[in-house]
Amino acid sequence: MSFTVAIDGPAAAGKGTIARAVAAHFGFAHLDTGLLYRATGAKALDTGAVDATSAEQAARALSEEDLARDDLRTGDAGQAASVVAAIPAVRAALLDWQRAFARRAGGAVLDGRDIGTVVCPEAEVKLYVTASDDERAKRRHAELVKARAELTVAEVLSDLQARDRRDASRDTAPMKPAADAHLFDTTTLSIEAAVARAIALIEQARAAHPLP
């Protein structure tokens, strides 16, 4: 029997950290769906241009090796991911793969931007994780500045806001909370408290949908 947890939200809000923690707690498989789009974007960048043609070709040729690239957490890969994610043909190419992962036996946690609304609208648990723009920029800057010492918080904030606008306004699968999603604002909520709250919600849902 399958059990799916869908976790959505903007970058640096904490959804990935929560997803990994609850997956480890319950022994569920975990998929960071953003990596699919980052890998597609990076693969398209390799061709020299991120456009509809190169992005669709990259999505259809995506392999597990592509998900292991060491440049997927860079700012360039993130921006390319946001561009390719707005291309309907790319989303269509990756949709079946994500849905098959979500319904695997033993349970699965997927985090992204349209999991609860498009990829897994029938997920047993849906979370939408957000935080203030300033707080998210500080968090992402702390990650990126290790590799780019000259990077400023203001630059990161500008990039995050531009990506949010693209993700929220695209015609196909815009980023937004599902109507039945539980909202988590981690601006002041500690990650420990957020994880504990998520675990409690999942335990309640599992009681109603027990795995064999």
N, C-alpha and C positions, 0 to 999 in steps of 0.2 A: 504494500500500500504506500502511496506517495503522500507527502506533506510538504507544502511549499510556503516559505517565508519570503515575502517581497519587501525589499527595503529601498526606498527612493529618496532623492533629495539632491541639492546642488553640491558642487565640489567643496571639500574641506569642512563639511558640516558634521562629519563623524560617522556617516552611514557605513563606510567600509570597516572601521574599527568595531562598530556594533555588530555588523554582519559576521566578521571573523570570530568574535567572541561567542556569539550565540551558536554559531555552527560548531565550534569546538565544544561548547557546553553540552549540546544535544547529540553530537556525533553526526551532524548533517554534512553533506557535501556543500562547498561554497563556490560561487562563481561571481567574480567582480566583472560584471558585463561591460563596465567602462573599458576594461582591458581589450575587449573585442574591438571596440571602436578606436581605441588608441593604437592597437596593432594594425588595424585597417588604415588609419591615418598615416602611421609611420611607413607602412608598406607603399602607400600612395606617394608619400614624400620621396621615397627612394627613386621613383620614376621622374622626379623633378617638378611635378605639378599635382596639386590636389584638386581634381575636378571630378565630375560625375563619372566619366569613363574610367579613369584610373582608380577611383574609389570602389566602383562596382567590381572591377576586375580583382582588386585586392581583397575585397570581402569574399568573393567566390573562391579565391585561392587560399584563404586563410588556413593555417595549420596550427597545431599545438606548439610547434617550435616558434612560430611568430609571437605567441603569447608569452614566451620566455625571454624576449629581447630585453636587453638591459637599458634601453633608451625610452621605454614606454612611460616613465614618470616625469619626463622632461616637459617644460612649458611648450615646446614646439609640438610634441606629440599630443598634448592636451588640446591645443588650439586646432590641430588637424582633426582630432577626434570630434570636436564640436562641429566642424565643417562637414565631415563625411556623415555624421549622425543625422544631419538634416536632409540627406539624399534618400528618397523613398526606396530606390533599388538596393541601396546598402542595407537598410533596415530589413527589407524583405529577405535578403540573402542570409541574414544572421538570425532571423526570427525563429525558424524551425529548430535550429541548433540550441537556442536558449530554452525553448519550450520543452524539448526532449530532456535537457539537463534538469529542468525544474520538476519534472514528473518522474525522475529516477526513483527506484525503490530505496527506502531508508530515510528519505527526507532531504530537502535542499534549501539553501538560502541563496538568493540572488540579490545583488544590490546594483542599482543603476539610476535611471531617470524616468523610465516608463514601464517598470516591471509590474506594478500594481494596476496600471491603467491599460496596458496593451499586451505585454508579454504574458503575464499571468493574472488576468483579471479575476480568476477563481481561486487565487492563493488563499490558504487558510488563515494567514496572518499578513497584514499589510502595515508597514510603518513608513512615515514620511519624516525624514530627519532634516532639520534646517538650523541655521544660526545667523546672527547678524553679519552683514557684509564685512564690517571691520574685523570681527572676530575670525571669520573664515580667512580673510587676507593675512592676518597675523599667523595663523596656523600654517597656511600654505607657504608663506614667506620663510618660516622656520625650516621647512622641508627643503625648499629650493635654494636658499642662500648658501647652503653647504657646498653646492657645486657652482654657484654664481654669486660671488661675494659682493659684486657691484649692484645686485638687484635690490630695489627698494620696495617697501610695503605698498607705497602708492602705485607702483607699476603692477604689482600682483593684484591689488584691488581693482585696477582698471581692467586687467585681463579677465578676472573672475566675473565682473559685472558684464563685460561684453559677451562672455560665454553664457552667462545666465540669460541674457536677452535673446541670444540665438536659440538656446535650448527651450525657452518658454514660449517663443513666438513662432517656431517652425510649424508648418502645416501638418507634417506627419509626426505623430506621437510627441506632442509638446510635453515638456516637464511640468507636472502638476501633481498634487496629491490626489489619490483615488478618493472617491466619495466616502468610502468606508475605512480609510487609513487612520491609524492612530498617529497623531502629530507629536513629534519630539523636537523641542527647541533646546539645542545644546549650548546656547550662548553662555549661560551660567550653570547649566546642568552638568555635573561631572560625568565623565565617561563611565565610571563605576555605577553611578545611579542610573544612567541611561541603559546600560547593559542589564542591570537588575530589573528595571521596569520591563524591558523587552522580554527577558526570560519569563517573567511572571505572566505576561500576555500570551506568550507561546505555550506555556504550561496549561493555561486555561483552555486554549484552543485544542491542544493535544488531548485533553480530557474528553473533549467532544468528538475528536477524530483520532482515536488511538492507532498507533502503528502496530502491526503484528509482532 
